[in-house]
Amino acid sequence: MASDTLAKTKDDADGKIESRLGAVNVSDSPKSIRLLPFTYQSIAGLVITLDLLLITLVGLVTATLYHEIVFDSLGAIERNVAVALFVAVIFVAIFRLNKLYSPTQLLLWNVQLNNVLWIWCVTFFLLSGWLFVWKAGDDISRGAVISFWSAGLVVLILERAFLRLFIERALKSGALRGRSVIVISQNRSAMTPAFAARLRRHGYDTLREFQLGDASAAELDESVANIVDFLRGSDVEEILLVVAGGDASKWNYIAEGLRILPLSVTWIADGLTAELVRRPWFEMGPVVAIEMQRPPRGELDLVLKRAVDLALAGLALIVFSPILLIVALAIKIDSSGPVLFWQTRRGFNGKPFRIAKFRSMSVLEDGDDVRQAKKKDPRVTRVGRWIRKTSIDEIPQLFNVLRGEMSLVGPRPHALVHDDQFIQLVEDYAYRHHVKPGITGWAQVHHARGEMPTIESIQRRVEFDRWYIANWTLTLDFLIMLRTLGQVVRGKNVY
């Protein structure tokens, strides 16, 4: 009887709180579904354990089978165990340092596939170094190591495919129990379908939302006290404050009022606030400084990219020197005028420089009157049509690379008059000048090259260039250079 009375009192109190605060029950987890014996938050630890066991097992099995088949013996079991454990620990450590074990990362197939591949290769590179340092290379079969690498990579990829499918289905069905939370918002409901789905995807089971509205100081005190009453003795594990704007001091006051509860309070930022908290910061005495913009390349990145540019540009000039002489002679015989064509373009930070090209037209346009080449352009010479089709006219820009005015890979520079026009037409066009221009680029290998007759074509090229600047790596540069070879062979959109 006493317990029934207590439950009724609790329900009555909840009803009063809901009426005063506009509380809405938003939990949509199926009640009949059978829950899994682990939670969303424990997935990372489980996958780490699974990786350690799988890698160790694959290492032992492949080494045993290889020695049994090739040498008709089991081999040195203790050394095989040491190698398997070394690979398992190093792989898991690097994967964890890159924060790739969180469920949200495990759901990203491309991210997992790419990182499994490069981290697995790095792990075996470190294994080779370890074996060399300890002079154990002669005791470990190369065939067993190669078999371990091949089989382990296949197993890890299949495991990632299974985990992605398993987690997606468990979240969708509600079988994967998440962290029970309530949401506190201000004037309007934060629980839009997209936001609710995002919370579920990140392992939150939202039980209820409280909307505070434009409360006065006294009303705010009462609202916080009512929320505290509701949470006492409940199964809620965390409180989410959805801050989409408004007075920051009010939200700080609410957080202070919730300190009486032994629960986590998480501030979910949106808009400008979200942008600020993503930025790097440092202390300047008693104040905090937030870095709103930084150069797109760090000092080490700049040194590495410059070293690659110098090495490959110098090598390319040596390899292509016979072609340079033949093309120069052909241009001289075919039409009157200089062999090289120089045009002013903008480089890093908008600094003008003179770009070199083999002359492919009967005109030498520069300054305020430069017309883009069109299909069957009568200005293009006979030799010019061939060298433009094969992109041989761009080879002299290797000298611009050696002089530091250009890079092998980057946004393609345009004539000054076109730059001035495009800056007016496309809002983010000037962002391309945050890095050195390149002989080829991300836009070019996606067929965004040649004539740009419409605003849409300019915007498309700028979008590719911005993506390249934001996601640059040396590996990406090498990939672009390889794909450029295919573009040169096809010769699309070049007139």
C-alpha positions as CSV (number, residue, x, y, z in Angstrom):
1,M,0.0,0.0,0.0
2,A,2.8,2.4,0.9
3,S,4.6,1.7,-2.3
4,D,1.5,2.3,-4.4
5,T,0.9,5.6,-2.6
6,L,4.6,6.6,-3.2
7,A,4.3,5.7,-6.9
8,K,1.1,7.7,-7.2
9,T,2.7,10.7,-5.5
10,K,5.7,10.5,-7.9
11,D,3.3,10.3,-10.9
12,D,1.4,13.3,-9.7
13,A,4.6,15.3,-9.1
14,D,5.8,14.4,-12.6
15,G,2.5,15.6,-14.1
16,K,2.7,18.9,-12.3
17,I,6.3,19.4,-13.6
18,E,5.2,18.5,-17.1
19,S,2.4,21.1,-17.0
20,R,4.6,23.8,-15.7
21,L,7.7,23.2,-17.9
22,G,6.1,21.9,-21.1
23,A,7.8,18.5,-20.6
24,V,7.3,16.1,-23.4
25,N,8.0,12.4,-23.3
26,V,10.1,11.8,-26.4
27,S,11.4,8.2,-25.8
28,D,10.6,6.1,-28.9
29,S,12.6,3.0,-28.0
30,P,10.6,-0.1,-28.6
31,K,9.6,-1.7,-25.3
32,S,9.2,-5.3,-26.6
33,I,12.7,-5.5,-28.2
34,R,15.2,-7.7,-26.5
35,L,18.1,-5.6,-25.3
36,L,21.7,-6.7,-26.0
37,P,23.9,-7.6,-22.9
38,F,26.1,-4.5,-23.4
39,T,25.6,-0.8,-23.9
40,Y,26.5,1.6,-26.6
41,Q,29.2,3.1,-24.4
42,S,31.0,-0.2,-24.0
43,I,31.3,-0.9,-27.8
44,A,34.8,0.7,-28.0
45,G,36.2,-1.6,-25.3
46,L,34.6,-4.7,-26.8
47,V,36.0,-3.9,-30.3
48,I,39.5,-3.3,-28.9
49,T,39.3,-6.7,-27.1
50,L,38.0,-8.3,-30.3
51,D,40.8,-6.8,-32.4
52,L,43.5,-8.0,-30.0
53,L,42.1,-11.6,-30.0
54,L,41.5,-11.7,-33.7
55,I,44.9,-10.4,-34.7
56,T,46.7,-12.6,-32.3
57,L,44.8,-15.7,-33.4
58,V,45.3,-14.9,-37.1
59,G,49.1,-14.5,-36.5
60,L,49.4,-17.8,-34.8
61,V,47.2,-19.7,-37.3
62,T,48.9,-18.3,-40.4
63,A,52.4,-19.0,-38.9
64,T,51.5,-22.5,-37.9
65,L,49.9,-23.4,-41.2
66,Y,52.7,-21.9,-43.2
67,H,55.4,-23.8,-41.3
68,E,53.3,-27.0,-41.5
69,I,52.8,-26.8,-45.2
70,V,56.3,-25.5,-46.2
71,F,58.6,-27.0,-43.6
72,D,56.5,-29.8,-42.2
73,S,56.9,-28.5,-38.7
74,L,55.2,-26.1,-36.2
75,G,58.1,-23.6,-36.2
76,A,59.1,-21.6,-33.1
77,I,55.8,-21.2,-31.3
78,E,57.1,-18.6,-28.7
79,R,58.5,-16.4,-31.5
80,N,55.2,-16.6,-33.4
81,V,53.3,-15.6,-30.3
82,A,55.7,-12.7,-29.8
83,V,55.2,-11.5,-33.3
84,A,51.4,-11.8,-33.2
85,L,51.2,-10.0,-29.9
86,F,53.5,-7.2,-31.1
87,V,51.3,-6.6,-34.2
88,A,48.1,-6.8,-32.2
89,V,49.2,-4.3,-29.6
90,I,50.8,-1.8,-32.0
91,F,47.7,-1.9,-34.4
92,V,45.2,-1.4,-31.6
93,A,47.4,1.4,-30.0
94,I,47.6,3.4,-33.2
95,F,43.9,2.9,-34.0
96,R,43.0,4.0,-30.5
97,L,45.2,7.1,-30.7
98,N,43.4,8.1,-33.8
99,K,40.1,7.8,-32.0
100,L,38.7,5.3,-34.4
101,Y,37.1,2.9,-32.0
102,S,34.1,5.1,-31.1
103,P,30.8,3.7,-32.5
104,T,30.3,6.8,-34.7
105,Q,33.7,6.1,-36.3
106,L,33.0,2.4,-36.7
107,L,29.8,3.3,-38.7
108,L,31.9,5.2,-41.3
109,W,32.9,2.5,-43.8
110,N,35.3,4.6,-45.9
111,V,37.0,5.9,-42.8
112,Q,37.5,2.4,-41.3
113,L,38.6,0.9,-44.6
114,N,41.2,3.6,-45.3
115,N,42.6,3.6,-41.7
116,V,42.7,-0.2,-41.4
117,L,44.8,-0.4,-44.6
118,W,47.3,2.3,-43.7
119,I,47.6,1.4,-40.0
120,W,48.0,-2.3,-40.8
121,C,50.8,-1.4,-43.3
122,V,52.5,0.9,-40.7
123,T,52.3,-1.8,-38.1
124,F,54.2,-4.3,-40.3
125,F,56.7,-1.7,-41.1
126,L,57.3,-1.2,-37.4
127,L,57.5,-5.0,-37.1
128,S,60.3,-5.1,-39.7
129,G,62.2,-2.5,-37.7
130,W,61.7,-4.4,-34.5
131,L,62.9,-7.6,-36.0
132,F,66.0,-5.8,-37.4
133,V,66.9,-4.1,-34.1
134,W,66.6,-7.4,-32.2
135,K,68.4,-9.3,-35.0
136,A,65.5,-11.8,-35.1
137,G,64.8,-11.5,-38.8
138,D,66.6,-14.8,-39.5
139,D,64.4,-16.7,-37.0
140,I,61.1,-15.4,-38.5
141,S,59.9,-16.7,-41.8
142,R,59.2,-14.0,-44.4
143,G,56.5,-16.2,-45.9
144,A,54.8,-16.5,-42.5
145,V,54.9,-12.7,-42.0
146,I,53.5,-12.0,-45.5
147,S,50.8,-14.6,-44.9
148,F,50.0,-12.9,-41.6
149,W,49.8,-9.5,-43.3
150,S,47.4,-10.7,-46.1
151,A,45.1,-12.8,-43.9
152,G,45.0,-10.2,-41.1
153,L,44.0,-7.5,-43.5
154,V,41.2,-9.5,-44.9
155,V,39.9,-10.5,-41.5
156,L,40.0,-6.9,-40.2
157,I,38.1,-5.6,-43.2
158,L,35.4,-8.3,-42.9
159,E,35.2,-7.6,-39.1
160,R,34.7,-3.9,-39.8
161,A,31.9,-4.7,-42.4
162,F,30.2,-6.9,-39.8
163,L,30.5,-4.3,-37.0
164,R,29.0,-1.6,-39.2
165,L,26.0,-3.7,-40.1
166,F,25.6,-5.0,-36.6
167,I,25.7,-1.5,-34.9
168,E,23.4,0.1,-37.5
169,R,20.8,-2.6,-37.1
170,A,21.0,-2.6,-33.3
171,L,20.6,1.1,-33.1
172,K,17.7,1.1,-35.6
173,S,15.9,-1.7,-33.7
174,G,16.6,-0.3,-30.3
175,A,18.3,-3.4,-29.1
176,L,21.5,-1.5,-28.2
177,R,20.8,0.2,-24.9
178,G,22.1,3.8,-24.9
179,R,22.7,6.3,-22.1
180,S,19.3,7.5,-20.6
181,V,19.2,11.3,-20.9
182,I,16.8,14.3,-20.7
183,V,17.0,17.4,-22.9
184,I,16.6,20.9,-21.6
185,S,15.9,23.5,-24.3
186,Q,14.7,27.1,-24.3
187,N,11.9,28.6,-26.5
188,R,11.3,25.8,-29.0
189,S,11.7,22.1,-29.1
190,A,15.1,20.9,-29.9
191,M,13.9,17.4,-30.6
192,T,13.5,17.7,-34.4
193,P,13.5,14.3,-36.2
194,A,17.1,15.0,-37.4
195,F,18.3,15.9,-33.9
196,A,16.6,12.9,-32.3
197,A,18.1,10.6,-34.9
198,R,21.5,12.1,-34.2
199,L,21.2,11.4,-30.5
200,R,20.2,7.8,-31.1
201,R,23.1,7.4,-33.5
202,H,25.5,8.6,-30.7
203,G,24.0,6.2,-28.1
204,Y,21.6,8.4,-26.2
205,D,18.1,7.2,-25.2
206,T,16.2,10.5,-24.7
207,L,13.4,10.0,-22.1
208,R,12.0,13.5,-21.9
209,E,12.5,17.1,-23.0
210,F,11.9,20.2,-20.9
211,Q,11.4,23.6,-22.5
212,L,12.1,26.6,-20.2
213,G,10.8,29.4,-22.4
214,D,11.5,33.0,-21.6
215,A,11.4,32.6,-17.8
216,S,12.1,35.4,-15.3
217,A,14.8,34.9,-12.6
218,A,12.2,33.6,-10.1
219,E,10.5,31.4,-12.7
220,L,13.9,30.0,-13.7
221,D,14.7,29.1,-10.1
222,E,11.4,27.3,-9.8
223,S,11.9,25.5,-13.2
224,V,15.4,24.2,-12.2
225,A,14.0,23.1,-8.8
226,N,11.2,21.2,-10.5
227,I,13.7,19.5,-12.9
228,V,15.8,18.5,-9.9
229,D,12.8,17.0,-8.2
230,F,11.9,15.0,-11.3
231,L,15.5,13.7,-11.6
232,R,15.9,12.6,-8.0
233,G,15.5,8.8,-7.8
234,S,15.1,8.5,-11.6
235,D,17.0,6.3,-14.1
236,V,18.4,9.3,-16.0
237,E,22.2,9.2,-16.4
238,E,22.9,12.5,-18.1
239,I,21.4,15.9,-18.8
240,L,21.8,17.6,-22.2
241,L,21.5,21.4,-22.4
242,V,20.7,22.3,-26.0
243,V,22.1,25.9,-26.4
244,A,21.0,27.3,-29.7
245,G,21.4,31.0,-28.7
246,G,20.1,33.3,-26.0
247,D,21.9,34.5,-22.8
248,A,24.9,32.4,-22.0
249,S,24.8,33.5,-18.4
250,K,21.3,32.0,-18.0
251,W,22.6,28.6,-19.2
252,N,25.5,28.9,-16.8
253,Y,23.0,29.6,-14.0
254,I,21.0,26.5,-15.0
255,A,24.1,24.4,-14.9
256,E,24.9,25.7,-11.5
257,G,21.5,24.8,-10.3
258,L,21.9,21.2,-11.6
259,R,25.2,20.7,-9.7
260,I,23.2,19.4,-6.7
261,L,22.6,16.2,-8.7
262,P,25.3,13.5,-9.2
263,L,24.7,13.4,-12.9
264,S,26.7,14.5,-16.0
265,V,25.6,17.8,-17.5
266,T,26.5,18.2,-21.2
267,W,26.3,21.4,-23.1
268,I,25.3,20.8,-26.8
269,A,26.5,23.9,-28.7
270,D,25.0,25.1,-31.9
271,G,25.6,28.0,-34.4
272,L,28.4,30.4,-33.6
273,T,28.9,28.8,-30.2
274,A,29.6,25.4,-31.8
275,E,32.0,27.1,-34.2
276,L,33.9,28.7,-31.3
277,V,34.4,25.5,-29.2
278,R,35.9,23.7,-32.3
279,R,38.6,26.3,-32.5
280,P,42.1,26.0,-31.0
281,W,42.5,28.3,-27.9
282,F,45.3,29.5,-25.6
283,E,45.5,31.6,-22.5
284,M,46.6,35.2,-22.5
285,G,46.9,35.9,-18.8
286,P,43.4,36.0,-17.3
287,V,41.6,35.8,-20.7
288,V,41.2,33.0,-23.3
289,A,42.1,33.7,-26.9
290,I,40.4,31.7,-29.6
291,E,42.1,31.2,-33.0
292,M,39.5,32.0,-35.7
293,Q,41.8,31.2,-38.6
294,R,45.1,29.6,-39.2
295,P,47.3,29.0,-42.2
296,P,46.1,25.9,-44.1
297,R,49.6,24.2,-43.8
298,G,51.8,23.8,-40.8
299,E,55.6,24.4,-41.0
300,L,56.4,20.7,-41.3
301,D,53.7,20.2,-44.0
302,L,55.2,23.1,-46.0
303,V,58.7,21.7,-45.7
304,L,57.6,18.2,-46.9
305,K,55.5,19.5,-49.8
306,R,58.3,21.8,-50.9
307,A,60.8,18.9,-50.7
308,V,58.5,16.7,-52.9
309,D,58.0,19.6,-55.4
310,L,61.8,20.2,-55.8
311,A,62.6,16.5,-56.1
312,L,59.9,15.6,-58.6
313,A,60.1,18.8,-60.6
314,G,63.8,18.5,-61.0
315,L,63.5,14.8,-62.0
316,A,60.7,15.6,-64.5
317,L,62.7,18.3,-66.2
318,I,65.6,15.9,-66.7
319,V,63.3,13.1,-68.0
320,F,61.3,15.5,-70.3
321,S,64.4,17.5,-71.6
322,P,64.3,15.7,-75.0
323,I,60.6,16.4,-75.4
324,L,61.2,20.1,-74.5
325,L,63.8,20.5,-77.2
326,I,61.6,18.8,-79.9
327,V,58.5,20.8,-78.9
328,A,60.4,24.1,-79.0
329,L,61.7,23.3,-82.5
330,A,58.2,22.3,-83.7
331,I,56.7,25.6,-82.4
332,K,59.4,27.6,-84.2
333,I,58.9,25.8,-87.5
334,D,55.0,25.9,-87.3
335,S,54.4,29.6,-86.6
336,S,56.2,32.9,-85.9
337,G,56.6,34.1,-82.4
338,P,58.5,33.1,-79.2
339,V,58.6,29.5,-78.0
340,L,57.5,30.3,-74.5
341,F,54.4,32.3,-73.5
342,W,54.5,34.3,-70.2
343,Q,51.3,35.4,-68.5
344,T,50.7,37.1,-65.2
345,R,48.7,35.1,-62.7
346,R,48.1,35.2,-58.9
347,G,49.8,32.8,-56.5
348,F,49.9,32.4,-52.8
349,N,48.0,35.2,-50.9
350,G,47.2,36.8,-54.3
351,K,50.8,37.6,-55.1
352,P,51.3,38.1,-58.9
353,F,53.8,36.0,-60.8
354,R,54.7,35.2,-64.4
355,I,53.6,31.7,-65.5
356,A,55.5,29.9,-68.3
357,K,53.9,27.8,-71.0
358,F,54.8,26.6,-74.5
359,R,53.1,29.0,-76.9
360,S,50.2,27.2,-78.4
361,M,48.3,30.2,-80.0
362,S,49.0,32.8,-82.6
363,V,48.4,35.5,-79.9
364,L,50.1,36.4,-76.7
365,E,47.2,37.8,-74.6
366,D,47.8,39.2,-71.1
367,G,46.4,42.0,-69.0
368,D,42.8,43.2,-69.3
369,D,41.9,41.3,-72.5
370,V,42.3,37.5,-72.2
371,R,39.8,35.2,-73.8
372,Q,39.5,31.6,-72.7
373,A,40.2,29.0,-75.3
374,K,37.1,27.4,-76.9
375,K,36.5,24.3,-78.9
376,K,37.9,24.7,-82.4
377,D,39.5,28.1,-81.4
378,P,41.1,29.6,-84.6
379,R,43.8,31.2,-82.4
380,V,45.3,27.7,-81.6
381,T,48.1,26.7,-83.9
382,R,48.6,23.2,-85.4
383,V,51.3,22.3,-83.0
384,G,49.5,24.1,-80.3
385,R,46.4,21.9,-80.7
386,W,48.5,18.8,-80.2
387,I,50.5,20.1,-77.2
388,R,47.4,21.4,-75.5
389,K,45.6,18.1,-76.0
390,T,48.5,16.2,-74.3
391,S,49.1,19.0,-71.7
392,I,52.7,19.3,-72.9
393,D,52.3,23.0,-73.0
394,E,52.2,23.0,-69.2
395,I,55.7,21.4,-68.8
396,P,57.6,24.7,-68.6
397,Q,55.7,25.4,-65.4
398,L,58.1,23.0,-63.7
399,F,60.4,26.0,-63.7
400,N,57.8,28.0,-61.7
401,V,57.7,25.1,-59.3
402,L,61.5,25.2,-58.8
403,R,61.3,29.0,-58.2
404,G,58.7,28.4,-55.5
405,E,55.9,30.3,-57.3
406,M,53.9,27.1,-57.9
407,S,53.5,23.6,-56.6
408,L,53.0,20.4,-58.5
409,V,49.5,20.0,-57.1
410,G,47.2,22.8,-56.1
411,P,44.4,25.0,-57.5
412,R,45.0,26.0,-61.1
413,P,45.9,29.7,-61.5
414,H,43.8,31.9,-63.8
415,A,44.6,35.1,-65.7
416,L,44.3,38.2,-63.6
417,V,41.3,39.5,-65.5
418,H,39.5,36.2,-65.0
419,D,40.5,36.2,-61.3
420,D,38.9,39.6,-60.9
421,Q,35.7,38.5,-62.6
422,F,35.4,35.2,-60.7
423,I,36.0,36.8,-57.3
424,Q,32.9,39.0,-57.9
425,L,30.8,36.0,-59.1
426,V,31.8,33.3,-56.5
427,E,31.9,34.1,-52.8
428,D,34.6,31.7,-51.8
429,Y,36.8,32.1,-54.9
430,A,39.6,34.0,-53.2
431,Y,40.0,31.0,-50.8
432,R,42.0,29.3,-53.5
433,H,44.9,31.8,-52.8
434,H,45.4,30.3,-49.4
435,V,47.9,27.8,-51.0
436,K,50.3,27.9,-53.9
437,P,48.7,27.2,-57.3
438,G,49.5,23.9,-59.0
439,I,50.2,22.4,-62.4
440,T,47.4,20.0,-61.7
441,G,44.7,19.8,-58.9
442,W,41.8,18.0,-57.4
443,A,39.4,19.8,-59.7
444,Q,41.3,18.8,-62.8
445,V,41.2,15.1,-62.0
446,H,37.4,15.4,-61.5
447,H,37.0,16.8,-65.1
448,A,36.6,20.4,-63.9
449,R,39.2,21.8,-66.3
450,G,39.4,23.8,-69.4
451,E,36.7,26.4,-70.3
452,M,34.4,27.7,-67.6
453,P,31.4,29.2,-69.6
454,T,28.9,29.3,-66.6
455,I,28.9,30.4,-63.0
456,E,28.0,26.8,-62.1
457,S,31.2,25.5,-63.7
458,I,33.3,28.1,-61.8
459,Q,31.6,27.2,-58.5
460,R,32.1,23.5,-59.1
461,R,35.9,24.1,-59.6
462,V,36.0,26.2,-56.5
463,E,34.3,23.5,-54.4
464,F,36.9,21.0,-55.5
465,D,39.7,23.4,-54.7
466,R,38.3,24.2,-51.3
467,W,38.0,20.5,-50.5
468,Y,41.6,19.9,-51.5
469,I,42.9,22.7,-49.3
470,A,40.9,21.5,-46.3
471,N,41.9,17.8,-46.7
472,W,45.5,18.0,-48.1
473,T,47.9,15.2,-47.4
474,L,51.0,14.1,-49.3
475,T,49.2,10.9,-50.1
476,L,46.4,12.9,-51.7
477,D,49.0,14.8,-53.8
478,F,50.5,11.5,-55.2
479,L,47.0,10.2,-55.9
480,I,46.2,13.4,-57.9
481,M,49.4,13.1,-59.9
482,L,48.6,9.5,-60.8
483,R,45.1,10.4,-61.8
484,T,46.4,13.3,-63.8
485,L,48.2,10.8,-66.1
486,G,44.8,9.3,-66.9
487,Q,43.3,12.7,-67.6
488,V,46.2,13.6,-70.0
489,V,45.6,10.3,-71.9
490,R,41.9,11.0,-72.3
491,G,42.4,14.7,-73.0
492,K,38.8,15.8,-72.0
493,N,37.7,19.4,-71.9
494,V,41.0,20.7,-73.4
495,Y,40.9,22.8,-76.5
